[in-house]
Amino acid sequence: MTTTTSKTNNYRQTLWNAALSLGLPTAMWRLPKQHTKHFLTSFLKEPEQIKIEFEELGPGFAFSPFINPEGNDTYFLKADLHYIFSDTTNYENEVFQEVISPSSLDPSFIELQKARLSAKPFFYTQNGAVEEATKKEDFIEEVETAINEIEAGNFKKVVLSRTKIITIPNDFEIVSVFDKLCNAYPNAFVSAVSIPSLGIVWMGATPETLVSQDAQGIFRTMALAGTQSAYDADGNLIKTSEAMWRQKEIEEHALVSRYIVSCLKKIRVREFEEEGPKTVIAGNLMHLRMDYSVDTVEINFPEMATVMLDLLHPTSAVCGMPKEPAKQFILANEKYNREFYSGFLGPVNIQQESHIFVNLRTMKLQNGVATLYAGCGITADSSAEKEWLETEMKLQTLGKFLG
Ligand SMILES: C=C(O[C@H]1C=CC=C(C(=O)O)[C@@H]1O)C(=O)O
């Protein structure tokens, strides 16, 4: 049943707080260039860990860690409730559409509605040891080791990443930060995902689509790499048409493009459209992007998104080229566990569409602190100091919302 209802009293906010207080896995998201905000809750407290096969699954939300070799470790939040909220700056007056609505007699739904009346915003108390942020000297050393390995011919590119830790401010409130991210980053996939059984919430505003398939069967992916500030030295926004790219970024981006084309070749798909590379804005940054699309109806390949998800993750935009030695280098040299950073996430079979993104420009909220993550592609032409500054810029995407 689909109804449109008008509710007051911050309905989305009270729903989010209630779902968290009851330990229900929940996701909120806003697709790039769209205005509506989606809210999904699963009544299964321990979400299933499965392989994402788009043709087989019902509506839900996928959330995968970086390390997921067979794809079987993806958390799947089955949609027991899915509402779409209108875009408004005043969420007292939000209007929403019930796309999947539980029966009013469902005990979980009754409990959720009851909890809405009393649930308080989740307060992130610090009650244990806090992970350590990556030290600059460690990161610089990792980058220099990577450059040596590249020069020795062991791989061509590796994406090295690091963390930054910020204490969560007392007035931090997820739904309002989510809304601020939506306003600040209209081209990003903005999300907040809570898996209470793991004691975590992840929030982010990623610019990178991994795979998507729309209701007409159009498959899409992109090669996104190469980074520079979107502002010049005087603080003026640079026009994308006037962006200049160095050899290093062009090569770094080409490696990602080549990888995507090699995956398409592997599955013998020749009928793909390529658009780009073009310069795109992602918050305070610019990247190079090439878009790929395939009409899966025309080539009679309905399972294309499933097959490509398997082949693409992790792409050379978050791992490296060739994939295996780059991944081994990351695991051996990065001094922390990426967990869900540079994994993937997004809605599956929601209104006949699936949109899976790479989990970038993201942070984990746990134990009173926000852990922010950023990485950058290292090639033979990298300079360790510049790569550190690039991660600083990427960390600003979310960092500026933490005070
Ligand atoms: C790995 C990240 O970004 C990737 C996506 C775009 C540009 C990138 C780069 O220029 O290095 C990265 O490959 C990150 O934001 O943590």
The ligand as an SDF file (V2000), in Angstrom:
LIG
                    3D

 16 16  0  0  0  0  0  0  0  0999 V2000
   40.0790    6.5230   -1.7910 C   0  0  0  0  0  0  0  0  0  0  0  0
   39.3970    7.6670   -1.8460 C   0  0  0  0  0  0  0  0  0  0  0  0
   39.0850    8.2910   -3.0280 O   0  0  0  0  0  0  0  0  0  0  0  0
   39.2330    7.6110   -4.2780 C   0  0  0  0  0  0  0  0  0  0  0  0
   38.2160    8.1740   -5.1960 C   0  0  0  0  0  0  0  0  0  0  0  0
   38.4810    9.3130   -5.9290 C   0  0  0  0  0  0  0  0  0  0  0  0
   39.8030    9.7900   -6.0150 C   0  0  0  0  0  0  0  0  0  0  0  0
   40.8300    9.1100   -5.4670 C   0  0  0  0  0  0  0  0  0  0  0  0
   42.2350    9.6120   -5.5830 C   0  0  0  0  0  0  0  0  0  0  0  0
   42.4560   10.6410   -6.2520 O   0  0  0  0  0  0  0  0  0  0  0  0
   43.1470    9.0480   -5.0030 O   0  0  0  0  0  0  0  0  0  0  0  0
   40.6400    7.7960   -4.7990 C   0  0  0  0  0  0  0  0  0  0  0  0
   40.9610    6.7990   -5.7210 O   0  0  0  0  0  0  0  0  0  0  0  0
   38.9010    8.3320   -0.6450 C   0  0  0  0  0  0  0  0  0  0  0  0
   38.1910    9.3420   -0.7550 O   0  0  0  0  0  0  0  0  0  0  0  0
   39.1770    7.8350    0.4710 O   0  0  0  0  0  0  0  0  0  0  0  0
  1  2  2  0
  2  3  1  0
  2 14  1  0
  3  4  1  0
  4  5  1  0
  4 12  1  0
  5  6  2  0
  6  7  1  0
  7  8  2  0
  8  9  1  0
  8 12  1  0
  9 10  2  0
  9 11  1  0
 12 13  1  0
 14 15  2  0
 14 16  1  0
M  END
$$$$
